[in-house]
Amino acid sequence: IDEDTAAVCRAGTVEVLGISAVLVIDVAAAKAAGELSWSSADGLRAKGVLLHYLEEGDRYDLATREPLPRPERRSVATGQEANGDYPMETNIFAPDAFRGMMVEGMAENRKGVTTGISFTIDERGRGTGSLWTLRRAERFAGLYAAIQDADTHSVIHVSLEVQPVSLRLKKIR
């Protein structure tokens, strides 16, 4: 739940209120398939996690685990996406980085896949981290509406895969 935003739960439905968004993370299918694990040795591994990025007026049904986008939102037309590609996000935990991956990297990206990385590096230039890959899931939708003079989006049914990575920096001479 972003700053200046709320997720209000009433009668089994969560509604997004405020100026930003709520990211719903559904791990049910990943858990059922045994594709969600974490260990101090290997880090986080996940495949088949389902993400929904919901903004003001969108709702989420807790019983059916279905996003319910605001009715005036319309699909970003295929071929009309703003981006032909989206660069790898090199700090996925930076402010608005994940929003960028969901909106610019998925809803407004013709390619339909984007990646991000999170890592730590020691003084010798060696480190560990994780590679985050977002892909359009079967029922993917990137939705858009101009509401109160603001561009707003909902991005639903995005598949997330997380893989541990090791890094080694090499100076270029």
Backbone as a chain_set.jsonl record, in Angstrom:
{"seq": "IDEDTAAVCRAGTVEVLGISAVLVIDVAAAKAAGELSWSSADGLRAKGVLLHYLEEGDRYDLATREPLPRPERRSVATGQEANGDYPMETNIFAPDAFRGMMVEGMAENRKGVTTGISFTIDERGRGTGSLWTLRRAERFAGLYAAIQDADTHSVIHVSLEVQPVSLRLKKIR", "coords": {"N": [[0.86, -1.165, 0.0], [0.769, 2.041, -1.039], [2.044, 5.307, -0.047], [-0.184, 7.783, 1.218], [-2.454, 6.401, 0.51], [-5.094, 3.999, 0.784], [-6.342, 0.746, 1.658], [-9.392, -0.344, 1.806], [-11.417, -2.553, 3.462], [-14.449, -4.125, 2.952], [-17.13, -6.217, 3.404], [-15.817, -8.468, 2.243], [-14.525, -7.41, 0.067], [-11.86, -5.466, -1.142], [-11.223, -2.066, -1.425], [-9.47, 0.41, -3.24], [-8.343, 3.48, -2.133], [-7.283, 6.851, -2.434], [-4.251, 8.612, -3.491], [-2.419, 7.004, -4.784], [-1.378, 3.647, -5.175], [-2.203, 0.122, -4.693], [-0.497, -2.876, -4.39], [-1.322, -6.07, -5.126], [-0.414, -9.236, -4.118], [-0.503, -12.448, -5.047], [0.12, -15.542, -3.955], [-0.873, -18.097, -4.052], [-1.04, -20.072, -6.207], [1.676, -20.476, -6.726], [2.565, -21.493, -4.266], [1.02, -23.87, -4.142], [2.11, -25.291, -6.264], [4.599, -25.739, -5.336], [6.534, -23.85, -5.856], [7.642, -21.741, -4.472], [9.978, -20.553, -2.385], [12.349, -19.921, 0.26], [15.612, -19.502, 1.461], [18.431, -19.016, 3.616], [20.772, -19.62, 2.355], [20.212, -19.845, -0.414], [18.476, -17.756, -1.015], [15.517, -16.029, -2.205], [13.235, -17.823, -4.149], [10.868, -17.938, -6.661], [8.035, -18.698, -8.622], [5.365, -18.167, -10.818], [3.898, -16.449, -9.233], [1.235, -14.234, -8.806], [0.476, -10.944, -9.749], [-1.255, -7.868, -9.106], [-1.782, -4.583, -9.889], [-3.334, -1.966, -8.47], [-5.231, 0.995, -8.629], [-6.803, 4.083, -7.44], [-10.207, 3.621, -6.746], [-10.326, 1.074, -7.841], [-11.095, -2.358, -7.1], [-10.78, -5.388, -5.126], [-11.679, -8.711, -4.977], [-11.76, -10.705, -2.263], [-12.612, -13.368, -1.82], [-12.828, -14.627, -4.364], [-10.409, -13.944, -5.34], [-10.042, -12.077, -7.365], [-9.255, -9.239, -9.346], [-11.033, -6.164, -9.592], [-11.293, -3.874, -11.668], [-11.793, -0.324, -11.903], [-14.71, 0.764, -13.569], [-14.529, 2.646, -15.73], [-12.015, 2.371, -16.786], [-10.076, 1.457, -19.571], [-8.734, -0.984, -21.828], [-5.313, -0.772, -22.717], [-4.655, -0.336, -25.982], [-3.579, -2.94, -28.133], [-0.557, -2.597, -29.787], [-0.65, 0.098, -29.481], [0.769, 0.765, -27.296], [2.92, 2.749, -25.242], [5.638, 2.21, -25.079], [8.255, 0.523, -26.802], [9.979, -1.134, -25.678], [11.328, -1.754, -22.407], [13.689, -0.671, -20.122], [15.917, -2.674, -18.044], [15.16, -2.57, -14.666], [17.226, -1.339, -12.278], [17.174, -1.037, -9.554], [14.92, -2.228, -7.858], [13.632, -1.64, -5.491], [13.6, 1.05, -5.149], [11.959, 4.281, -4.79], [8.879, 4.299, -6.493], [9.804, 2.514, -8.433], [8.819, -0.131, -8.803], [6.235, 0.466, -9.562], [6.799, 1.696, -12.012], [7.775, -0.55, -13.39], [5.427, -2.092, -13.513], [3.499, -0.379, -14.783], [4.785, 1.172, -16.962], [6.501, -0.819, -17.868], [4.914, -3.069, -18.26], [1.986, -2.608, -18.796], [2.219, -0.524, -20.666], [4.048, -1.473, -22.532], [5.107, -2.896, -25.443], [6.507, -5.244, -25.658], [5.824, -6.958, -23.519], [7.142, -8.127, -21.385], [9.272, -7.583, -18.607], [12.17, -6.78, -16.635], [13.806, -6.659, -13.432], [16.284, -5.901, -10.945], [17.691, -6.633, -7.773], [20.218, -6.096, -5.447], [23.167, -6.637, -3.407], [26.49, -5.513, -2.922], [29.815, -6.288, -2.068], [32.93, -4.858, -0.79], [34.826, -5.906, -2.504], [33.604, -6.101, -4.898], [31.851, -8.163, -5.283], [28.757, -9.858, -5.096], [25.348, -10.65, -4.098], [21.974, -11.261, -5.062], [18.694, -10.777, -6.451], [16.87, -11.598, -9.38], [14.12, -10.236, -10.903], [11.428, -11.091, -12.837], [8.839, -9.996, -14.812], [5.934, -11.036, -16.463], [3.345, -11.129, -18.925], [0.478, -12.665, -17.835], [-1.959, -15.269, -18.453], [-4.545, -13.995, -18.413], [-3.921, -11.318, -18.617], [-4.19, -7.767, -18.319], [-3.703, -4.454, -19.206], [-4.789, -1.49, -18.131], [-6.27, 1.734, -18.628], [-7.19, 5.065, -17.664], [-8.138, 8.47, -17.809], [-8.551, 10.271, -15.056], [-9.954, 12.774, -13.193], [-8.183, 14.663, -14.356], [-5.793, 13.216, -14.292], [-3.511, 10.706, -15.318], [-4.289, 7.374, -14.969], [-3.795, 3.96, -14.004], [-4.521, 0.444, -14.101], [-3.102, -2.661, -13.608], [-3.366, -5.881, -14.31], [-3.198, -9.4, -13.58], [-0.397, -10.294, -13.827], [2.45, -12.216, -14.143], [4.952, -13.201, -11.883], [8.357, -14.008, -11.578], [11.024, -14.923, -9.523], [14.462, -15.123, -9.175], [17.449, -16.199, -7.606], [20.604, -14.51, -7.873], [24.131, -14.201, -8.544], [26.704, -11.773, -8.413], [29.447, -10.112, -9.971], [31.517, -7.462, -10.118], [33.408, -5.863, -12.601], [36.032, -3.781, -13.321], [36.264, -1.558, -16.048], [38.829, -0.892, -18.2]], "CA": [[0.0, 0.0, 0.0], [1.6, 3.233, -1.162], [1.796, 6.468, 0.797], [-1.405, 8.541, 0.907], [-3.37, 5.448, -0.112], [-5.676, 3.054, 1.736], [-7.057, -0.428, 1.174], [-10.535, -0.426, 2.714], [-12.073, -3.854, 3.32], [-15.866, -4.163, 3.301], [-17.89, -7.358, 2.889], [-14.994, -9.354, 1.426], [-13.941, -6.697, -1.065], [-10.932, -4.4, -0.782], [-11.276, -0.948, -2.372], [-8.314, 1.294, -3.169], [-8.664, 4.896, -2.009], [-6.101, 7.682, -2.27], [-3.614, 9.129, -4.698], [-1.443, 6.094, -5.387], [-1.828, 2.309, -5.551], [-2.01, -1.067, -3.876], [-0.006, -4.03, -5.143], [-1.827, -7.325, -4.574], [0.502, -10.329, -4.423], [-1.218, -13.708, -4.847], [1.104, -16.632, -4.013], [-1.576, -19.376, -3.91], [-0.64, -21.045, -7.233], [3.099, -20.761, -6.531], [2.663, -22.385, -3.103], [0.434, -25.161, -4.498], [3.02, -25.979, -7.182], [5.904, -25.887, -4.693], [7.458, -22.95, -6.549], [7.891, -20.587, -3.632], [10.864, -20.968, -1.299], [13.377, -19.002, 0.695], [16.601, -20.017, 2.397], [19.535, -18.069, 3.765], [21.826, -20.001, 1.403], [19.814, -19.648, -1.813], [17.637, -16.591, -1.209], [14.126, -16.214, -2.612], [12.901, -18.401, -5.452], [9.421, -17.933, -6.836], [7.56, -18.78, -10.0], [3.912, -18.257, -10.859], [3.25, -15.5, -8.327], [0.363, -13.368, -9.599], [0.451, -9.567, -9.263], [-2.28, -6.944, -9.593], [-1.491, -3.207, -9.488], [-4.653, -1.337, -8.444], [-5.251, 2.406, -8.239], [-8.034, 4.682, -6.906], [-11.494, 3.137, -7.242], [-10.262, -0.357, -8.157], [-11.417, -3.224, -5.964], [-10.254, -6.749, -5.199], [-12.562, -9.648, -4.299], [-10.923, -11.613, -1.473], [-13.077, -14.75, -1.946], [-12.502, -15.168, -5.688], [-9.058, -13.458, -5.651], [-10.131, -11.422, -8.669], [-9.261, -7.777, -9.366], [-12.231, -5.544, -10.159], [-10.872, -2.51, -12.024], [-12.774, 0.753, -12.045], [-15.39, 0.52, -14.851], [-14.153, 3.531, -16.841], [-10.696, 2.02, -17.331], [-10.111, 0.729, -20.845], [-7.474, -1.65, -22.173], [-4.343, -0.111, -23.587], [-4.809, -1.069, -27.239], [-2.41, -3.632, -28.661], [0.11, -1.802, -30.811], [-0.7, 1.506, -29.085], [1.538, 0.932, -26.067], [3.865, 3.863, -25.348], [7.031, 1.746, -25.113], [8.608, -0.668, -27.572], [10.77, -1.938, -24.746], [11.498, -1.08, -21.127], [15.005, -1.099, -19.632], [15.964, -3.379, -16.769], [15.144, -1.714, -13.475], [18.405, -1.766, -11.527], [16.938, -0.908, -8.118], [13.469, -2.404, -7.798], [13.059, -1.15, -4.243], [13.638, 2.515, -5.145], [10.604, 4.841, -4.897], [8.157, 4.211, -7.77], [10.433, 1.596, -9.388], [7.923, -1.24, -9.133], [5.144, 1.07, -10.332], [7.314, 1.819, -13.371], [7.801, -1.874, -14.015], [4.06, -2.547, -13.787], [2.787, 0.488, -15.733], [5.571, 1.409, -18.181], [7.13, -2.055, -18.314], [3.931, -4.095, -18.617], [0.787, -2.08, -19.459], [2.591, 0.352, -21.784], [5.22, -2.068, -23.172], [4.729, -3.838, -26.505], [7.246, -6.489, -25.48], [5.073, -7.825, -22.619], [7.989, -8.69, -20.333], [10.263, -6.645, -18.091], [12.966, -7.346, -15.547], [14.429, -5.777, -12.457], [17.264, -6.593, -10.118], [18.002, -6.104, -6.457], [21.463, -6.768, -5.067], [24.146, -6.001, -2.539], [27.852, -5.792, -3.394], [30.817, -6.007, -1.044], [34.037, -3.993, -1.199], [35.602, -6.559, -3.571], [32.807, -6.106, -6.118], [31.08, -9.406, -5.382], [27.499, -9.709, -4.395], [24.223, -11.528, -4.362], [20.717, -10.548, -5.201], [17.636, -11.518, -7.115], [16.366, -11.113, -10.661], [12.665, -10.25, -10.902], [10.918, -11.06, -14.201], [7.385, -9.848, -14.929], [5.406, -11.443, -17.771], [1.893, -11.128, -19.05], [-0.165, -13.949, -17.553], [-3.023, -15.617, -19.406], [-5.645, -13.018, -18.439], [-3.314, -9.999, -18.443], [-4.813, -6.557, -18.86], [-3.176, -3.149, -18.852], [-5.962, -0.633, -18.264], [-5.959, 3.154, -18.503], [-8.259, 6.063, -17.671], [-7.81, 9.814, -17.314], [-9.531, 10.544, -14.006], [-9.666, 14.057, -12.54], [-7.0, 15.212, -15.023], [-4.593, 12.424, -14.014], [-3.413, 9.406, -15.975], [-4.334, 6.3, -13.979], [-3.674, 2.618, -14.581], [-4.633, -0.816, -13.376], [-2.368, -3.689, -14.347], [-3.817, -7.094, -13.637], [-2.752, -10.709, -14.062], [1.015, -10.273, -14.213], [3.176, -13.324, -13.528], [6.259, -12.834, -11.344], [9.343, -15.04, -11.288], [12.18, -14.388, -8.814], [15.581, -16.072, -9.17], [18.668, -15.687, -6.991], [21.733, -14.288, -8.778], [25.376, -13.722, -7.944], [27.265, -10.708, -9.251], [30.852, -9.749, -9.801], [31.811, -6.266, -10.89], [34.737, -5.817, -13.2], [36.335, -2.439, -13.806], [36.638, -1.456, -17.455], [40.01, -0.01, -18.307]], "C": [[0.909, 1.231, 0.0], [1.187, 4.323, -0.173], [0.562, 7.219, 0.296], [-2.45, 7.691, 0.189], [-3.88, 4.504, 0.971], [-6.298, 1.886, 0.986], [-8.172, -0.676, 2.182], [-11.291, -1.726, 2.437], [-13.501, -3.778, 3.844], [-16.493, -5.373, 2.63], [-17.064, -8.204, 1.908], [-14.391, -8.727, 0.191], [-13.031, -5.59, -0.528], [-11.04, -3.324, -1.848], [-10.074, -0.041, -2.143], [-8.803, 2.732, -3.153], [-7.36, 5.666, -1.853], [-5.445, 8.016, -3.592], [-2.637, 8.172, -5.363], [-2.063, 4.718, -5.59], [-1.587, 1.279, -4.463], [-1.527, -2.168, -4.809], [-0.491, -5.285, -4.439], [-0.898, -8.436, -5.058], [-0.183, -11.63, -4.05], [-0.227, -14.858, -5.043], [0.452, -18.01, -3.992], [-1.109, -20.417, -4.93], [0.826, -21.43, -7.078], [3.296, -21.718, -5.358], [2.174, -23.786, -3.463], [1.361, -25.965, -5.395], [4.406, -26.202, -6.569], [6.961, -24.986, -5.302], [7.693, -21.646, -5.784], [8.747, -21.054, -2.458], [11.843, -19.858, -0.958], [14.307, -19.737, 1.629], [17.73, -19.004, 2.485], [20.657, -18.384, 2.789], [21.468, -19.625, -0.035], [18.965, -18.408, -2.057], [16.22, -16.967, -1.613], [14.058, -16.81, -4.013], [11.379, -18.434, -5.55], [9.098, -18.012, -8.325], [6.042, -18.899, -9.946], [3.195, -17.412, -9.82], [2.441, -14.538, -9.202], [0.273, -11.992, -8.946], [-0.696, -8.789, -9.897], [-1.938, -5.566, -9.021], [-2.79, -2.422, -9.61], [-4.564, 0.089, -7.927], [-6.646, 2.805, -7.777], [-9.292, 4.126, -7.577], [-11.493, 1.689, -7.676], [-10.598, -1.138, -6.897], [-10.796, -4.601, -6.19], [-11.155, -7.636, -4.369], [-11.706, -10.688, -3.578], [-11.325, -13.077, -1.632], [-12.651, -15.373, -3.281], [-11.073, -14.847, -6.115], [-9.015, -12.856, -7.055], [-10.082, -9.905, -8.519], [-10.517, -7.273, -10.062], [-11.885, -4.094, -10.485], [-12.062, -1.56, -12.131], [-13.395, 0.658, -13.441], [-14.94, 1.414, -16.012], [-12.769, 3.247, -17.413], [-10.88, 1.164, -18.584], [-8.747, 0.121, -21.117], [-6.607, -0.746, -23.017], [-4.338, -0.946, -24.866], [-3.492, -1.693, -27.697], [-1.844, -2.843, -29.83], [0.127, -0.318, -30.488], [0.056, 1.775, -27.785], [2.6, 2.007, -26.29], [5.314, 3.413, -25.526], [7.206, 0.514, -25.989], [9.401, -1.637, -26.725], [10.858, -1.143, -23.449], [12.806, -1.569, -20.541], [14.903, -1.864, -18.317], [15.992, -2.351, -15.64], [16.266, -2.198, -12.564], [18.291, -1.569, -10.015], [15.44, -1.002, -7.875], [12.822, -1.894, -6.518], [13.165, 0.363, -4.102], [12.202, 3.046, -5.245], [10.085, 4.786, -6.336], [8.771, 3.256, -8.792], [9.483, 0.465, -9.78], [6.704, -0.736, -9.886], [5.572, 1.219, -11.784], [7.349, 0.488, -14.095], [6.4, -2.343, -14.396], [3.381, -1.711, -14.876], [3.571, 0.632, -17.035], [6.154, 0.117, -18.754], [6.16, -3.139, -18.729], [2.751, -3.517, -19.397], [1.133, -1.299, -20.711], [3.821, -0.159, -22.546], [4.768, -3.101, -24.193], [5.362, -5.208, -26.31], [6.534, -7.464, -24.525], [5.897, -8.531, -21.556], [8.959, -7.61, -19.894], [10.984, -7.284, -16.917], [13.493, -6.25, -14.634], [15.376, -6.582, -11.601], [17.431, -5.861, -8.797], [19.249, -6.83, -5.988], [22.237, -5.964, -4.038], [25.521, -6.41, -3.046], [28.829, -5.43, -2.289], [31.954, -5.164, -1.622], [34.912, -4.601, -2.295], [34.823, -6.631, -4.894], [32.039, -7.394, -6.339], [29.804, -9.262, -4.584], [26.471, -10.746, -4.767], [22.969, -10.676, -4.472], [19.672, -11.422, -5.841], [17.2, -10.792, -8.386], [14.855, -11.31, -10.658], [12.183, -10.11, -12.346], [9.397, -11.013, -14.167], [6.981, -10.218, -16.349], [3.885, -11.34, -17.761], [1.377, -12.538, -18.8], [-1.327, -14.125, -18.526], [-4.119, -14.559, -19.507], [-5.143, -11.596, -18.208], [-4.186, -8.893, -19.018], [-4.073, -5.343, -18.318], [-4.282, -2.153, -19.146], [-5.6, 0.814, -17.955], [-7.247, 3.965, -18.428], [-7.678, 7.392, -17.196], [-8.912, 10.168, -16.323], [-9.081, 11.785, -13.254], [-8.342, 14.629, -13.042], [-5.703, 14.479, -14.7], [-4.647, 11.123, -14.8], [-3.384, 8.331, -14.896], [-4.313, 4.954, -14.694], [-4.073, 1.549, -13.57], [-3.881, -1.81, -14.238], [-2.652, -4.991, -13.621], [-3.327, -8.347, -14.355], [-1.356, -10.641, -14.684], [1.705, -11.393, -13.44], [4.562, -12.854, -13.104], [7.1, -14.085, -11.13], [10.536, -14.357, -10.624], [13.24, -15.473, -8.76], [16.77, -15.441, -8.46], [19.771, -15.522, -8.044], [22.967, -13.935, -7.959], [25.984, -12.75, -8.945], [28.748, -10.54, -8.949], [31.121, -8.568, -10.71], [33.242, -6.324, -11.391], [34.954, -4.402, -13.738], [36.756, -2.501, -15.263], [37.782, -0.48, -17.555], [40.082, 0.629, -19.64]], "O": [[1.707, 1.433, 0.915], [0.126, 4.258, 0.447], [0.305, 7.277, -0.907], [-3.224, 8.19, -0.629], [-3.187, 4.24, 1.953], [-6.723, 2.017, -0.162], [-7.922, -1.163, 3.285], [-11.745, -1.965, 1.318], [-13.744, -3.423, 4.997], [-16.392, -5.532, 1.413], [-17.569, -8.607, 0.86], [-13.81, -9.421, -0.644], [-13.384, -4.876, 0.411], [-10.961, -3.62, -3.04], [-9.704, 0.243, -1.004], [-9.564, 3.159, -4.021], [-6.431, 5.183, -1.206], [-5.989, 7.75, -4.664], [-2.077, 8.499, -6.409], [-3.168, 4.621, -6.126], [-0.888, 1.513, -3.477], [-2.084, -2.367, -5.889], [-0.122, -5.542, -3.293], [-0.629, -8.559, -6.253], [-0.421, -11.893, -2.871], [0.214, -15.117, -6.163], [1.164, -19.012, -3.921], [-0.81, -21.547, -4.545], [1.182, -22.592, -7.278], [4.099, -22.647, -5.441], [2.827, -24.776, -3.135], [1.4, -27.192, -5.301], [5.283, -26.785, -7.206], [8.148, -25.31, -5.274], [7.915, -20.592, -6.379], [8.299, -21.852, -1.635], [12.125, -18.978, -1.771], [13.866, -20.502, 2.487], [17.962, -18.232, 1.555], [21.423, -17.489, 2.431], [22.317, -19.144, -0.786], [18.751, -18.04, -3.212], [15.779, -18.094, -1.386], [14.737, -16.356, -4.934], [10.693, -18.899, -4.639], [9.808, -17.459, -9.164], [5.498, -19.641, -9.129], [2.014, -17.631, -9.55], [2.932, -14.084, -10.235], [0.026, -11.88, -7.745], [-1.061, -9.01, -11.052], [-1.819, -5.408, -7.806], [-3.299, -2.227, -10.714], [-3.909, 0.36, -6.92], [-7.556, 1.978, -7.726], [-9.427, 4.154, -8.801], [-12.565, 1.113, -7.867], [-10.415, -0.656, -5.779], [-10.349, -4.93, -7.289], [-11.381, -7.363, -3.19], [-11.004, -11.467, -4.222], [-10.46, -13.951, -1.583], [-12.174, -16.507, -3.32], [-10.573, -15.384, -7.104], [-8.083, -13.092, -7.823], [-10.775, -9.34, -7.674], [-11.001, -7.889, -11.012], [-12.146, -3.192, -9.688], [-13.187, -1.972, -12.415], [-12.662, 0.486, -14.415], [-14.969, 0.98, -17.163], [-12.393, 3.83, -18.429], [-11.728, 0.273, -18.634], [-7.725, 0.653, -20.684], [-7.087, -0.048, -23.91], [-4.046, -2.141, -24.824], [-2.437, -1.06, -27.654], [-2.57, -2.469, -30.751], [0.835, 0.449, -31.141], [-0.006, 2.876, -27.24], [3.116, 2.156, -27.398], [6.13, 4.159, -26.067], [6.409, -0.422, -25.928], [9.478, -2.827, -27.032], [10.492, 0.032, -23.418], [13.022, -2.779, -20.466], [13.932, -1.721, -17.573], [16.76, -1.389, -15.674], [16.253, -3.348, -12.125], [19.219, -1.902, -9.278], [14.767, 0.015, -7.705], [11.603, -1.732, -6.459], [12.852, 0.906, -3.043], [11.319, 2.339, -5.732], [10.779, 5.181, -7.273], [8.293, 3.198, -9.925], [9.359, 0.141, -10.961], [6.186, -1.432, -10.759], [4.803, 0.905, -12.693], [6.998, 0.403, -15.272], [6.202, -2.92, -15.465], [2.762, -2.262, -15.787], [3.077, 0.256, -18.098], [6.286, -0.028, -19.97], [6.532, -4.044, -19.476], [2.535, -3.897, -20.548], [0.426, -1.391, -21.715], [4.553, 0.633, -23.14], [4.112, -4.079, -23.836], [4.811, -6.218, -26.748], [6.635, -8.677, -24.708], [5.4, -9.442, -20.893], [9.418, -6.812, -20.71], [10.474, -8.209, -16.286], [13.607, -5.085, -15.017], [15.28, -7.807, -11.538], [17.326, -4.637, -8.723], [19.336, -8.051, -6.114], [21.992, -4.775, -3.832], [25.699, -7.523, -3.542], [28.692, -4.389, -1.647], [31.935, -4.805, -2.799], [35.664, -3.879, -2.95], [35.324, -7.158, -5.887], [31.62, -7.686, -7.459], [29.777, -8.625, -3.531], [26.69, -11.598, -5.627], [22.926, -9.528, -4.03], [19.745, -12.65, -5.786], [17.167, -9.563, -8.453], [14.368, -12.419, -10.438], [12.494, -9.12, -13.008], [8.749, -11.875, -13.573], [7.6, -9.776, -17.318], [3.24, -11.453, -16.718], [1.786, -13.487, -19.469], [-1.631, -13.234, -19.319], [-4.575, -14.263, -20.611], [-5.866, -10.764, -17.661], [-4.829, -9.056, -20.055], [-3.848, -5.227, -17.114], [-4.673, -1.99, -20.302], [-4.732, 1.085, -17.125], [-8.257, 3.614, -19.037], [-6.836, 7.431, -16.299], [-10.069, 10.344, -16.706], [-7.963, 11.841, -12.741], [-7.488, 15.028, -12.251], [-4.623, 15.057, -14.821], [-5.708, 10.511, -14.929], [-2.54, 8.377, -14.001], [-4.755, 4.83, -15.837], [-3.972, 1.736, -12.357], [-4.009, -1.8, -15.462], [-2.242, -5.188, -12.477], [-3.08, -8.346, -15.561], [-1.161, -10.888, -15.874], [1.557, -11.498, -12.222], [5.262, -12.19, -13.869], [6.633, -15.083, -10.582], [11.009, -13.328, -11.106], [12.966, -16.602, -8.353], [17.071, -14.269, -8.685], [19.855, -16.304, -8.991], [22.868, -13.439, -6.836], [25.804, -12.883, -10.155], [29.222, -10.789, -7.84], [30.971, -8.662, -11.928], [34.154, -6.771, -10.694], [34.147, -3.896, -14.518], [37.51, -3.386, -15.666], [37.703, 0.638, -17.046], [41.005, 1.399, -19.907]]}, "num_chains": 1, "name": "protein.A"}
